[in-house]
Amino acid sequence: MDSAEKLDLCNRICEGARKRLDEQAKLRRKAAKKEGREPEEPPPAAYRRELRQFISKMFVEFEQRRKQLNERDAAERKRKADEAQLEAEEKRLSAKEEAAWERSRQKRVAGWRAWSGGSGRSLKRPPPVKAEAAADRDANFDGRGVDWRRDWR
């Protein structure tokens, strides 16, 4: 082994495999007793073979889990880098817009002062609306005069 950490990890995996294998054997013995038959003990060679298979299966699972975590971490780092890049781009565009806004300030202020001060061209107002006289309205309504009001009600 390269380091004490790796050796410790391998030993823990092997111990875990032994414990799980012993638990499975216990459950098999219990099930056999429940069914009323004699529990079978596997020969030591079969136990070692099963233990090796179980250990290799646990190493494979551990390695898959490690790869999955590494991929997730890489994706998270990439996402954060992309967010930082977008944030920097937004900040740059915001600063550019702010600078353009400040550059056009004099133009906006001059335009506002010209409009509010009344200098330059003046705005023309529309002529006032004349109210219609009641007599004119009634006389022009289909020649019926004022009588149409009584009939309408």
N, C-alpha and C positions, 0 to 999 in steps of 0.2 A: 504494500500500500504506500501511496505517496506521502500521506500525512496522517496524523493522529485523528483528525476529524473524519477522514474517509474510512479509516479502520473502525472508528467508533460507530459510524453510520452502518457499515456492513454488519458489524456485530449486533447492532440493534435490530436490523432487518432479519438476521438469522434467528435471533431470540424470538422475535415476533412470529416468525414462521413456525418455530417449534411450538410455541404456545397455542397458535391457532390449530396446528395439526393435532396437538394433544386434546384440545377442546372438541375437535371433530371426532376424534376416537372416543372420547367420553360420551358424546351424544350418540354415536353408533352403538356403544355398549348399553347405554340406557334404553335405546329403542329396541335392542335385541331382548333385553330383560322384560320390557313391557309386552313384547310379542310372545314371550314365554320360551324363547330359544336360548341356547348357550352363546354368550358373546365370544366372537372370534378375535384372537390376537394375531395381527399380521407378523410374519417372520421379520427379523431385524433388517434383512436386505431389502425387503419391500418397503419397510418404514423409511430406510435411508433414501431409497429411490424416490418415494413420495415426498420426503422432506426436500430433496434437491429440486424436484419439480416445483414444489411450492415456493422455495427460496427464489428460483429463477423467475417464477411468475411475479413474485413481489418486487424483484429488481426491475423487471420490465414495467410494471405498474408505476414504480417510483420514477423511473427514467421518463416515462410518458408524462407523468405529472410535472416533473421538472421542466421538460420541453414546453408543456402547455403554459406553465407559469412564466417561462422566459419569453414566449411569444406574446403573452398578455402584457408583460412589462414593456416589451419592445413597441407594441401597438400603443400603449399608454404614453410612452416617451415621444413617439411620432406624433400622436394627437396633440400633446402639449407643445411640441415644437411648432406644429402647424398653427395652433392657436396663437402662440407668441408671434409668429410671422404675420398672421392676419391682424393682430393687435398693433404691431409695429406699422403695418401698411395703413391701417385706419388712422393711426396717430399722425403719420406723415401726411396723409390726405387732409386731415383736419387742420394741421398746421398750414398747409398750402392754401386751403380755403380761407383760413383766418387772415393770412397775409394778403390775399387778394381782396378780402373784405376791407381791410385797413387801407389798402392802396386806393380803393374806390371811395373812401370816406369823403374826401374833399368834393368829389363830384356829387355825391348824395346830399351833402350839406348845402352846397351851392344850389342844387335843384330845389330843395325844400325852402330855402330862403327866398328864391325867386318866386316860388308859388305862393308862399304865405305873405310875402311883402307886397304882392300885387304888381310888381314890376314885370315888364315883358308883356306878353299878350294877356288880355283880360278875358274872363269867361263871360259869355253872353247868357243871360237868363231868358227862359221862354216867356212869351207874353202871358199875362194873367188870364185865367179862365173866366169867361163871362157867364153869369148865371142866366138861365133861360127864363123868360117871363112866362107866367102861367097862362096869360091871355094868348100869347103867341102859340104856345103849345096846343091849347085847346082848339084854337081856330084852325090850325093846320092838321088836325087829326081827322082824316077822311071826311072832312066837311060836316061832321056830326055836331060839332060845337061842344057845349058843356053837358049835354044830355047823355053822352056816352057813359059818364061816371055813374049816374043813377041806374042805368041799365046793367052796368057791369057788376054792381053790388048785388 
